[in-house]
Each structure stands twice: as structure tokens, then as C-alpha cells.
Amino acid sequence: MRVVLISAILFSVPAFANPDLAGQLRREFDNCVYASVGKQWQANPRIDSSLAAEVGFQSCATEEQAMSTLLYSSNTPAYQVNATIVGIRLQLKRAVREIMADPVAYKKKHGG
């Protein structure tokens, strides 16, 4: 339920401003985190998935700030902005854990 709410906030609150921009910023953040995690995993195949994700979030702070700025510019209350960003991070962390635990199963499950 929270994931739906968080997605709704990110994709609908700024709808009156620029809905395409919200989606673009989310994709850029996701891609940045996945790229960072991938590079870390290649360098150290035994890296902890949570650690890799957290380092990825730090590496992608600019993209995260862009999402927050868009939400703030749409007059979204700070608590909703924070909840949205935390929800996005949790979604990505779950995906990173799933991918790193069994890349083949993840690829099959998600149509790869």
C-alpha cells in the first residue's frame, strides 16, 4: 500500500507542473543507483547488497535532490517529500537485494 501511495505522490503531485519530468527524474535516479551498484558488485562480488545500495544513494544525491526539488516546487509538504524519497529508496534496496541474491531468477521474473 505504501509503495502505491509513494508512487502516486511522485507521479501525480507534480502532474500539474510537468508529469513527464517526474517520470524522467525517477528513471534517472533508478538508473544511477543501479549503475553504481553494478560497478561496486563487479569490483567486489562479495559486497553486501544493502551497503552497495546505500553507496549508490550517496553517489546519486544530485538525482535524488532533483526529485525532491520537483516535489517541493509543487507545494508538496516536507513530510510527503521525505516519505516519497524513503519509499523510492526502499523499493530500490529491495530490488538490489533480489538481483544480487539470484540474478538469473530476477531476470526471469522481470522479463529479462
CNS distance restraints for C-alpha pairs under 8 A (distance, minus, plus):
assign (resid   1 and name CA) (resid   5 and name CA) 6.32 0.50 0.50
assign (resid   2 and name CA) (resid   6 and name CA) 5.92 0.50 0.50
assign (resid   2 and name CA) (resid  87 and name CA) 7.50 0.50 0.50
assign (resid   3 and name CA) (resid   7 and name CA) 6.01 0.50 0.50
assign (resid   3 and name CA) (resid  87 and name CA) 6.52 0.50 0.50
assign (resid   3 and name CA) (resid  91 and name CA) 7.69 0.50 0.50
assign (resid   4 and name CA) (resid   8 and name CA) 5.98 0.50 0.50
assign (resid   5 and name CA) (resid   9 and name CA) 6.14 0.50 0.50
assign (resid   6 and name CA) (resid  10 and name CA) 6.28 0.50 0.50
assign (resid   6 and name CA) (resid  83 and name CA) 7.18 0.50 0.50
assign (resid   6 and name CA) (resid  84 and name CA) 4.97 0.50 0.50
assign (resid   6 and name CA) (resid  87 and name CA) 6.16 0.50 0.50
assign (resid   6 and name CA) (resid  88 and name CA) 7.49 0.50 0.50
assign (resid   7 and name CA) (resid  11 and name CA) 5.96 0.50 0.50
assign (resid   7 and name CA) (resid  84 and name CA) 7.48 0.50 0.50
assign (resid   8 and name CA) (resid  12 and name CA) 5.41 0.50 0.50
assign (resid   8 and name CA) (resid  13 and name CA) 7.47 0.50 0.50
assign (resid   9 and name CA) (resid  13 and name CA) 5.29 0.50 0.50
assign (resid   9 and name CA) (resid  80 and name CA) 7.71 0.50 0.50
assign (resid   9 and name CA) (resid  84 and name CA) 6.88 0.50 0.50
assign (resid  10 and name CA) (resid  14 and name CA) 7.10 0.50 0.50
assign (resid  10 and name CA) (resid  22 and name CA) 6.70 0.50 0.50
assign (resid  10 and name CA) (resid  71 and name CA) 7.18 0.50 0.50
assign (resid  10 and name CA) (resid  84 and name CA) 6.68 0.50 0.50
assign (resid  11 and name CA) (resid  15 and name CA) 6.62 0.50 0.50
assign (resid  11 and name CA) (resid  19 and name CA) 6.49 0.50 0.50
assign (resid  11 and name CA) (resid  22 and name CA) 5.93 0.50 0.50
assign (resid  11 and name CA) (resid  23 and name CA) 6.71 0.50 0.50
assign (resid  12 and name CA) (resid  19 and name CA) 7.17 0.50 0.50
assign (resid  13 and name CA) (resid  71 and name CA) 7.10 0.50 0.50
assign (resid  13 and name CA) (resid  74 and name CA) 6.76 0.50 0.50
assign (resid  13 and name CA) (resid  76 and name CA) 7.15 0.50 0.50
assign (resid  14 and name CA) (resid  18 and name CA) 6.08 0.50 0.50
assign (resid  14 and name CA) (resid  19 and name CA) 6.11 0.50 0.50
assign (resid  14 and name CA) (resid  22 and name CA) 7.00 0.50 0.50
assign (resid  14 and name CA) (resid  70 and name CA) 6.99 0.50 0.50
assign (resid  14 and name CA) (resid  71 and name CA) 6.29 0.50 0.50
assign (resid  14 and name CA) (resid  74 and name CA) 5.46 0.50 0.50
assign (resid  15 and name CA) (resid  19 and name CA) 4.40 0.50 0.50
assign (resid  17 and name CA) (resid  74 and name CA) 6.90 0.50 0.50
assign (resid  18 and name CA) (resid  22 and name CA) 6.84 0.50 0.50
assign (resid  19 and name CA) (resid  23 and name CA) 6.67 0.50 0.50
assign (resid  20 and name CA) (resid  24 and name CA) 6.14 0.50 0.50
assign (resid  21 and name CA) (resid  25 and name CA) 6.01 0.50 0.50
assign (resid  22 and name CA) (resid  26 and name CA) 6.23 0.50 0.50
assign (resid  22 and name CA) (resid  67 and name CA) 7.06 0.50 0.50
assign (resid  22 and name CA) (resid  70 and name CA) 7.36 0.50 0.50
assign (resid  23 and name CA) (resid  27 and name CA) 6.20 0.50 0.50
assign (resid  24 and name CA) (resid  28 and name CA) 6.15 0.50 0.50
assign (resid  25 and name CA) (resid  29 and name CA) 6.16 0.50 0.50
assign (resid  25 and name CA) (resid  63 and name CA) 6.81 0.50 0.50
assign (resid  25 and name CA) (resid  66 and name CA) 6.93 0.50 0.50
assign (resid  25 and name CA) (resid  67 and name CA) 6.04 0.50 0.50
assign (resid  26 and name CA) (resid  30 and name CA) 6.14 0.50 0.50
assign (resid  26 and name CA) (resid  67 and name CA) 7.00 0.50 0.50
assign (resid  27 and name CA) (resid  31 and name CA) 5.96 0.50 0.50
assign (resid  28 and name CA) (resid  32 and name CA) 5.99 0.50 0.50
assign (resid  28 and name CA) (resid  63 and name CA) 6.75 0.50 0.50
assign (resid  29 and name CA) (resid  33 and name CA) 6.22 0.50 0.50
assign (resid  29 and name CA) (resid  60 and name CA) 6.60 0.50 0.50
assign (resid  29 and name CA) (resid  63 and name CA) 5.21 0.50 0.50
assign (resid  29 and name CA) (resid  64 and name CA) 6.33 0.50 0.50
assign (resid  30 and name CA) (resid  34 and name CA) 6.15 0.50 0.50
assign (resid  30 and name CA) (resid  92 and name CA) 7.23 0.50 0.50
assign (resid  31 and name CA) (resid  35 and name CA) 5.99 0.50 0.50
assign (resid  32 and name CA) (resid  36 and name CA) 6.17 0.50 0.50
assign (resid  32 and name CA) (resid  56 and name CA) 7.46 0.50 0.50
assign (resid  32 and name CA) (resid  59 and name CA) 7.88 0.50 0.50
assign (resid  32 and name CA) (resid  60 and name CA) 6.00 0.50 0.50
assign (resid  32 and name CA) (resid  63 and name CA) 7.95 0.50 0.50
assign (resid  33 and name CA) (resid  37 and name CA) 6.11 0.50 0.50
assign (resid  33 and name CA) (resid  53 and name CA) 7.00 0.50 0.50
assign (resid  33 and name CA) (resid  56 and name CA) 4.75 0.50 0.50
assign (resid  33 and name CA) (resid  57 and name CA) 6.13 0.50 0.50
assign (resid  33 and name CA) (resid  59 and name CA) 7.46 0.50 0.50
assign (resid  33 and name CA) (resid  60 and name CA) 6.34 0.50 0.50
assign (resid  33 and name CA) (resid  92 and name CA) 7.99 0.50 0.50
assign (resid  34 and name CA) (resid  38 and name CA) 5.96 0.50 0.50
assign (resid  34 and name CA) (resid  56 and name CA) 7.40 0.50 0.50
assign (resid  34 and name CA) (resid  96 and name CA) 7.69 0.50 0.50
assign (resid  35 and name CA) (resid  39 and name CA) 6.24 0.50 0.50
assign (resid  36 and name CA) (resid  40 and name CA) 6.28 0.50 0.50
assign (resid  36 and name CA) (resid  52 and name CA) 7.82 0.50 0.50
assign (resid  36 and name CA) (resid  55 and name CA) 7.69 0.50 0.50
assign (resid  36 and name CA) (resid  56 and name CA) 5.10 0.50 0.50
assign (resid  36 and name CA) (resid  59 and name CA) 7.10 0.50 0.50
assign (resid  37 and name CA) (resid  41 and name CA) 6.03 0.50 0.50
assign (resid  37 and name CA) (resid  52 and name CA) 5.33 0.50 0.50
assign (resid  37 and name CA) (resid  53 and name CA) 6.10 0.50 0.50
assign (resid  37 and name CA) (resid  55 and name CA) 7.72 0.50 0.50
assign (resid  37 and name CA) (resid  56 and name CA) 5.80 0.50 0.50
assign (resid  37 and name CA) (resid  96 and name CA) 7.84 0.50 0.50
assign (resid  38 and name CA) (resid  42 and name CA) 6.14 0.50 0.50
assign (resid  39 and name CA) (resid  43 and name CA) 6.24 0.50 0.50
assign (resid  40 and name CA) (resid  44 and name CA) 6.01 0.50 0.50
assign (resid  40 and name CA) (resid  45 and name CA) 7.81 0.50 0.50
assign (resid  40 and name CA) (resid  47 and name CA) 7.47 0.50 0.50
assign (resid  40 and name CA) (resid  52 and name CA) 6.60 0.50 0.50
assign (resid  41 and name CA) (resid  45 and name CA) 4.81 0.50 0.50
assign (resid  41 and name CA) (resid  46 and name CA) 7.30 0.50 0.50
assign (resid  41 and name CA) (resid  47 and name CA) 6.28 0.50 0.50
assign (resid  41 and name CA) (resid  52 and name CA) 7.57 0.50 0.50
assign (resid  47 and name CA) (resid  51 and name CA) 7.25 0.50 0.50
assign (resid  47 and name CA) (resid  52 and name CA) 6.73 0.50 0.50
assign (resid  48 and name CA) (resid  52 and name CA) 6.19 0.50 0.50
assign (resid  49 and name CA) (resid  53 and name CA) 6.14 0.50 0.50
assign (resid  49 and name CA) (resid  93 and name CA) 7.80 0.50 0.50
assign (resid  49 and name CA) (resid  96 and name CA) 6.36 0.50 0.50
assign (resid  49 and name CA) (resid  97 and name CA) 5.41 0.50 0.50
assign (resid  49 and name CA) (resid 100 and name CA) 6.61 0.50 0.50
assign (resid  50 and name CA) (resid  54 and name CA) 6.16 0.50 0.50
assign (resid  50 and name CA) (resid  93 and name CA) 6.64 0.50 0.50
assign (resid  50 and name CA) (resid  96 and name CA) 7.88 0.50 0.50
assign (resid  50 and name CA) (resid  97 and name CA) 7.10 0.50 0.50
assign (resid  51 and name CA) (resid  55 and name CA) 6.17 0.50 0.50
assign (resid  52 and name CA) (resid  56 and name CA) 6.07 0.50 0.50
assign (resid  53 and name CA) (resid  57 and name CA) 6.22 0.50 0.50
assign (resid  53 and name CA) (resid  92 and name CA) 7.65 0.50 0.50
assign (resid  53 and name CA) (resid  93 and name CA) 5.91 0.50 0.50
assign (resid  53 and name CA) (resid  96 and name CA) 6.85 0.50 0.50
assign (resid  54 and name CA) (resid  58 and name CA) 6.40 0.50 0.50
assign (resid  55 and name CA) (resid  59 and name CA) 6.15 0.50 0.50
assign (resid  56 and name CA) (resid  60 and name CA) 6.18 0.50 0.50
assign (resid  57 and name CA) (resid  61 and name CA) 6.18 0.50 0.50
assign (resid  57 and name CA) (resid  64 and name CA) 7.99 0.50 0.50
assign (resid  57 and name CA) (resid  89 and name CA) 7.74 0.50 0.50
assign (resid  60 and name CA) (resid  64 and name CA) 6.39 0.50 0.50
assign (resid  61 and name CA) (resid  65 and name CA) 6.03 0.50 0.50
assign (resid  62 and name CA) (resid  66 and name CA) 6.25 0.50 0.50
assign (resid  63 and name CA) (resid  67 and name CA) 6.55 0.50 0.50
assign (resid  64 and name CA) (resid  68 and name CA) 6.37 0.50 0.50
assign (resid  64 and name CA) (resid  85 and name CA) 7.59 0.50 0.50
assign (resid  65 and name CA) (resid  69 and name CA) 5.95 0.50 0.50
assign (resid  66 and name CA) (resid  70 and name CA) 6.21 0.50 0.50
assign (resid  67 and name CA) (resid  71 and name CA) 6.39 0.50 0.50
assign (resid  68 and name CA) (resid  72 and name CA) 6.10 0.50 0.50
assign (resid  68 and name CA) (resid  81 and name CA) 6.22 0.50 0.50
assign (resid  68 and name CA) (resid  85 and name CA) 7.40 0.50 0.50
assign (resid  69 and name CA) (resid  73 and name CA) 5.93 0.50 0.50
assign (resid  70 and name CA) (resid  74 and name CA) 6.41 0.50 0.50
assign (resid  71 and name CA) (resid  75 and name CA) 6.76 0.50 0.50
assign (resid  71 and name CA) (resid  76 and name CA) 5.52 0.50 0.50
assign (resid  71 and name CA) (resid  81 and name CA) 6.32 0.50 0.50
assign (resid  72 and name CA) (resid  76 and name CA) 5.21 0.50 0.50
assign (resid  72 and name CA) (resid  77 and name CA) 7.12 0.50 0.50
assign (resid  72 and name CA) (resid  78 and name CA) 7.29 0.50 0.50
assign (resid  72 and name CA) (resid  81 and name CA) 7.14 0.50 0.50
assign (resid  76 and name CA) (resid  80 and name CA) 6.50 0.50 0.50
assign (resid  76 and name CA) (resid  81 and name CA) 6.49 0.50 0.50
assign (resid  77 and name CA) (resid  81 and name CA) 6.40 0.50 0.50
assign (resid  78 and name CA) (resid  82 and name CA) 6.11 0.50 0.50
assign (resid  79 and name CA) (resid  83 and name CA) 6.05 0.50 0.50
assign (resid  80 and name CA) (resid  84 and name CA) 5.94 0.50 0.50
assign (resid  81 and name CA) (resid  85 and name CA) 6.28 0.50 0.50
assign (resid  82 and name CA) (resid  86 and name CA) 6.13 0.50 0.50
assign (resid  83 and name CA) (resid  87 and name CA) 5.99 0.50 0.50
assign (resid  84 and name CA) (resid  88 and name CA) 6.21 0.50 0.50
assign (resid  85 and name CA) (resid  89 and name CA) 6.20 0.50 0.50
assign (resid  86 and name CA) (resid  90 and name CA) 6.15 0.50 0.50
assign (resid  87 and name CA) (resid  91 and name CA) 6.22 0.50 0.50
assign (resid  88 and name CA) (resid  92 and name CA) 6.26 0.50 0.50
assign (resid  89 and name CA) (resid  93 and name CA) 6.04 0.50 0.50
assign (resid  90 and name CA) (resid  94 and name CA) 6.13 0.50 0.50
assign (resid  91 and name CA) (resid  95 and name CA) 6.31 0.50 0.50
assign (resid  92 and name CA) (resid  96 and name CA) 6.06 0.50 0.50
assign (resid  93 and name CA) (resid  97 and name CA) 6.15 0.50 0.50
assign (resid  94 and name CA) (resid  98 and name CA) 6.18 0.50 0.50
assign (resid  95 and name CA) (resid  99 and name CA) 6.04 0.50 0.50
assign (resid  96 and name CA) (resid 100 and name CA) 6.01 0.50 0.50
assign (resid  97 and name CA) (resid 101 and name CA) 5.92 0.50 0.50
assign (resid  98 and name CA) (resid 102 and name CA) 6.36 0.50 0.50
assign (resid  98 and name CA) (resid 103 and name CA) 7.46 0.50 0.50
assign (resid  98 and name CA) (resid 106 and name CA) 6.63 0.50 0.50
assign (resid  99 and name CA) (resid 103 and name CA) 4.68 0.50 0.50
assign (resid  99 and name CA) (resid 106 and name CA) 5.60 0.50 0.50
assign (resid  99 and name CA) (resid 107 and name CA) 7.98 0.50 0.50
assign (resid 102 and name CA) (resid 106 and name CA) 6.23 0.50 0.50
assign (resid 103 and name CA) (resid 107 and name CA) 6.11 0.50 0.50
assign (resid 104 and name CA) (resid 108 and name CA) 6.31 0.50 0.50
assign (resid 105 and name CA) (resid 109 and name CA) 6.02 0.50 0.50
assign (resid 106 and name CA) (resid 110 and name CA) 6.04 0.50 0.50
assign (resid 107 and name CA) (resid 111 and name CA) 5.97 0.50 0.50
assign (resid 107 and name CA) (resid 112 and name CA) 4.51 0.50 0.50
assign (resid 108 and name CA) (resid 112 and name CA) 5.68 0.50 0.50
